[in-house]
Amino acid sequence: MIPTLLTATSVFIIAFIAAPPVDIDGIREPVSGSLLYGNNIISGAIIPTSAAIGLHFYPIWEAASVDEWLYNGGPYELIVLHFLLGVACYMGREWELSFRLGMRPWIAVAYSAPVAAATAVFLIYPIGQGSFSDGVAGVFGGSLFSAMHGSLVTSSLIRETH
């Protein structure tokens, strides 16, 4: 539990600060989400894995180089899979602790609701869509949507004059 959550947390922090742009759509048009590439805390994101990767497991050792792994959005998949494994292990730990203390397992049952929600958002939805590129990015707000489709919010605030 601790190694997977520490891995997910450390890779998230490093990628949020310094990850290069990611080719999210697989059309060689990279989207940047890190702080060093011009984003701030609000618009920063962990950009999902490239559509060219699809649902394939994409560990670091499968890429020809670390640059290729970063360009194809490898940190997103690493973060998501380590995070889900870590929170599932924590849920098992809660159940085991309540079992050993002779308690009923309601804490683990209650904790299973956010675990199920996170699994649905980060794993089930991308499987249904056929690609991790359709996964929910690690963002605050809709910055990835704005980066991919134009800023709908700011364009609606500007009044056109004729």
Contacts in CASP RR format, 6 or more apart in sequence:
PFRMAT RR
TARGET T0000
AUTHOR 0000-0000-0000
METHOD contacts of the structure
MODEL  1
MIPTLLTATSVFIIAFIAAPPVDIDGIREPVSGSLLYGNNIISGAIIPTS
AAIGLHFYPIWEAASVDEWLYNGGPYELIVLHFLLGVACYMGREWELSFR
LGMRPWIAVAYSAPVAAATAVFLIYPIGQGSFSDGVAGVFGGSLFSAMHG
SLVTSSLIRETH
1 86 0 8 1.000
1 89 0 8 1.000
1 90 0 8 1.000
1 93 0 8 1.000
4 82 0 8 1.000
4 83 0 8 1.000
4 85 0 8 1.000
4 86 0 8 1.000
4 89 0 8 1.000
5 82 0 8 1.000
5 83 0 8 1.000
5 86 0 8 1.000
5 87 0 8 1.000
5 90 0 8 1.000
7 78 0 8 1.000
7 82 0 8 1.000
8 78 0 8 1.000
8 79 0 8 1.000
8 80 0 8 1.000
8 82 0 8 1.000
8 83 0 8 1.000
8 86 0 8 1.000
11 75 0 8 1.000
11 78 0 8 1.000
11 79 0 8 1.000
11 82 0 8 1.000
12 46 0 8 1.000
12 75 0 8 1.000
12 79 0 8 1.000
12 138 0 8 1.000
14 75 0 8 1.000
15 34 0 8 1.000
15 46 0 8 1.000
15 75 0 8 1.000
15 76 0 8 1.000
15 79 0 8 1.000
16 33 0 8 1.000
16 34 0 8 1.000
16 35 0 8 1.000
16 44 0 8 1.000
16 45 0 8 1.000
16 46 0 8 1.000
17 34 0 8 1.000
17 35 0 8 1.000
17 36 0 8 1.000
18 34 0 8 1.000
18 35 0 8 1.000
18 36 0 8 1.000
19 33 0 8 1.000
19 34 0 8 1.000
19 37 0 8 1.000
19 46 0 8 1.000
19 47 0 8 1.000
19 70 0 8 1.000
19 73 0 8 1.000
19 75 0 8 1.000
20 30 0 8 1.000
20 32 0 8 1.000
20 34 0 8 1.000
20 37 0 8 1.000
20 67 0 8 1.000
20 70 0 8 1.000
20 71 0 8 1.000
21 30 0 8 1.000
21 31 0 8 1.000
21 32 0 8 1.000
21 33 0 8 1.000
21 37 0 8 1.000
21 47 0 8 1.000
21 71 0 8 1.000
22 30 0 8 1.000
22 31 0 8 1.000
22 32 0 8 1.000
22 33 0 8 1.000
22 47 0 8 1.000
22 48 0 8 1.000
22 49 0 8 1.000
22 50 0 8 1.000
22 70 0 8 1.000
22 71 0 8 1.000
22 72 0 8 1.000
22 73 0 8 1.000
22 76 0 8 1.000
23 29 0 8 1.000
23 30 0 8 1.000
23 31 0 8 1.000
23 50 0 8 1.000
23 52 0 8 1.000
23 71 0 8 1.000
23 72 0 8 1.000
23 73 0 8 1.000
24 30 0 8 1.000
24 31 0 8 1.000
24 47 0 8 1.000
24 48 0 8 1.000
24 49 0 8 1.000
24 50 0 8 1.000
24 51 0 8 1.000
24 73 0 8 1.000
24 133 0 8 1.000
24 148 0 8 1.000
25 50 0 8 1.000
25 51 0 8 1.000
25 133 0 8 1.000
25 148 0 8 1.000
26 50 0 8 1.000
26 51 0 8 1.000
26 52 0 8 1.000
26 133 0 8 1.000
30 71 0 8 1.000
31 47 0 8 1.000
31 144 0 8 1.000
31 147 0 8 1.000
31 148 0 8 1.000
32 38 0 8 1.000
32 39 0 8 1.000
32 47 0 8 1.000
33 39 0 8 1.000
33 43 0 8 1.000
33 44 0 8 1.000
33 45 0 8 1.000
33 46 0 8 1.000
33 47 0 8 1.000
33 143 0 8 1.000
33 147 0 8 1.000
34 44 0 8 1.000
35 41 0 8 1.000
35 44 0 8 1.000
39 45 0 8 1.000
39 143 0 8 1.000
41 140 0 8 1.000
42 140 0 8 1.000
42 141 0 8 1.000
42 143 0 8 1.000
43 139 0 8 1.000
43 140 0 8 1.000
43 143 0 8 1.000
43 146 0 8 1.000
43 147 0 8 1.000
44 139 0 8 1.000
44 140 0 8 1.000
44 143 0 8 1.000
45 137 0 8 1.000
45 138 0 8 1.000
45 139 0 8 1.000
45 143 0 8 1.000
45 144 0 8 1.000
45 147 0 8 1.000
46 75 0 8 1.000
46 76 0 8 1.000
46 79 0 8 1.000
46 137 0 8 1.000
46 138 0 8 1.000
46 139 0 8 1.000
47 73 0 8 1.000
47 76 0 8 1.000
47 137 0 8 1.000
47 144 0 8 1.000
48 73 0 8 1.000
48 76 0 8 1.000
48 126 0 8 1.000
48 132 0 8 1.000
48 133 0 8 1.000
48 134 0 8 1.000
48 135 0 8 1.000
48 136 0 8 1.000
48 137 0 8 1.000
48 144 0 8 1.000
49 58 0 8 1.000
49 72 0 8 1.000
49 73 0 8 1.000
49 74 0 8 1.000
49 76 0 8 1.000
49 77 0 8 1.000
49 131 0 8 1.000
49 132 0 8 1.000
49 133 0 8 1.000
50 71 0 8 1.000
50 72 0 8 1.000
50 73 0 8 1.000
50 133 0 8 1.000
51 131 0 8 1.000
51 133 0 8 1.000
51 134 0 8 1.000
52 72 0 8 1.000
53 72 0 8 1.000
53 73 0 8 1.000
53 74 0 8 1.000
53 77 0 8 1.000
53 131 0 8 1.000
53 132 0 8 1.000
53 133 0 8 1.000
54 130 0 8 1.000
54 131 0 8 1.000
54 132 0 8 1.000
54 133 0 8 1.000
55 126 0 8 1.000
55 127 0 8 1.000
55 130 0 8 1.000
55 131 0 8 1.000
55 132 0 8 1.000
57 77 0 8 1.000
58 69 0 8 1.000
58 72 0 8 1.000
58 73 0 8 1.000
58 74 0 8 1.000
58 77 0 8 1.000
59 78 0 8 1.000
60 66 0 8 1.000
60 69 0 8 1.000
60 74 0 8 1.000
60 78 0 8 1.000
62 69 0 8 1.000
63 69 0 8 1.000
63 72 0 8 1.000
63 74 0 8 1.000
76 132 0 8 1.000
76 137 0 8 1.000
76 138 0 8 1.000
77 132 0 8 1.000
80 122 0 8 1.000
80 123 0 8 1.000
80 132 0 8 1.000
83 118 0 8 1.000
83 122 0 8 1.000
84 118 0 8 1.000
84 119 0 8 1.000
84 122 0 8 1.000
84 123 0 8 1.000
87 115 0 8 1.000
87 118 0 8 1.000
88 115 0 8 1.000
90 111 0 8 1.000
91 108 0 8 1.000
91 111 0 8 1.000
91 112 0 8 1.000
91 115 0 8 1.000
92 108 0 8 1.000
94 105 0 8 1.000
94 107 0 8 1.000
94 108 0 8 1.000
94 111 0 8 1.000
95 105 0 8 1.000
95 108 0 8 1.000
98 104 0 8 1.000
98 105 0 8 1.000
98 106 0 8 1.000
98 107 0 8 1.000
98 108 0 8 1.000
99 105 0 8 1.000
121 135 0 8 1.000
121 136 0 8 1.000
122 135 0 8 1.000
122 136 0 8 1.000
125 134 0 8 1.000
125 135 0 8 1.000
125 136 0 8 1.000
126 132 0 8 1.000
126 133 0 8 1.000
126 134 0 8 1.000
126 135 0 8 1.000
129 135 0 8 1.000
137 144 0 8 1.000
138 144 0 8 1.000
145 152 0 8 1.000
146 152 0 8 1.000
146 153 0 8 1.000
END
